[in-house]
């Protein structure tokens, strides 16, 4: 099996890498994970924290994250149905990736969107 730093060999590792990049690369996915790194949040808290995301897309992405076992969806005990989303251990492990991306962004010179 190829090691992560063996860029000359492509095997099942390449396939897994490609799947992970495609999953995280979905629109708003990384931002949702980033938002949940500060702790559990209810749906409207996430929606408020992420400017520009639609209800439909947030719901779809949260379901993707729950299905991938990166986020848990917990029904809160109350008179009405209230749900809280929280990162799992696998989701929290993504923090290392975000920190690495932040360091990379700091050294890159991306043009700011107008």
N, C-alpha and C positions, 0 to 999 in steps of 0.2 A: 504494500500500500504506500502511496506517495505521502511524504511528510509535507506539512503545510509550507515549508520553505523550499521544497524541491519543485521549482517552477518549470523544470524541463520534462516532468512526468505528469501525465494527465490520466487519472483513473476514476474510481468512484469518488475520490476526494474532489475532483473537478466538478462532478455532477452535484455533489452536496453543496459545494461553494457557490455554484451557479444558482441553485435553488434558494440558498440563503440570501444572496444578493438581490435576486428578483423579488423575494418576499419582502425584505426590508426596504427595497427600492420603490415599493408601491407608494403612490401619492399619499402623504400625510402619515404613513406608518411610523417612521422614525420620530416624528414630532409627538405623536401620541405616546410612544414609549418614553420619550424624554419627559413629557408632562407627568407621567405616572411614576417617574423615578423619585419624585418628592413625596410620594406616599399615595394611599388609596384615595380615589376621587369618585364622586357621583357623576353621572352622565353630563348634567348641565355644567358642572365645574370644568369638565374637560372641554365641552363645547365653548364655554366662555374663555378658557385659556388659549384656545387655538383660533386665532382670528382668520376668518375666511373659509373654514371647513363647513360643509353642509351637514344637516341632520342625517340625511341618507348615507353620505359617505362615512361619517363618524360611526354610525351604526354598523355599516358593512365592515369597516376596518377593525372595530372592537370585536365583532364576531370572528373575523379572521384570526385575531390575536388570541381569543379564547380557544378557538379550535386548534391553534398551534401550541397551546398550553404555555403561552408567554404571559397571559393575563387570566385572572380568575374573575368571575362575575358572581357576586354574592348578594343575595336578597336580604335586605335589612329588615329586621323585625319592626313593623309599625302598622298602623291602620291602613296605609296605602302602600302600593307596590313601589318600593324604593330600592334601587340597585347601586352597588358600589363596585368599582373596578380596581383591581390591585395586581401589580406584577407578581409573577411567580418567581421562584429562585432562578429559573432560566431567563426570565425577563429582566431581573435585576442584574444578571451577569452581562447583559447587553450594555450596561453602564461603561464598562471598559472600552467597548467599541465606540461609544459616543465620545468619551474622553479622547480617544485616539483620533477620531474625526475632527474634534475641536482643535487639537494640536496641529493636524494637517491643514485645516482651514486657516489657522493663524499664519502658516508659512506660505500659503498660496495667495495669489492675488486675483481673486474673483472680481469681475466687474459687478458693481451693484446694480440691481434692477431699478429701472426708472419708475 
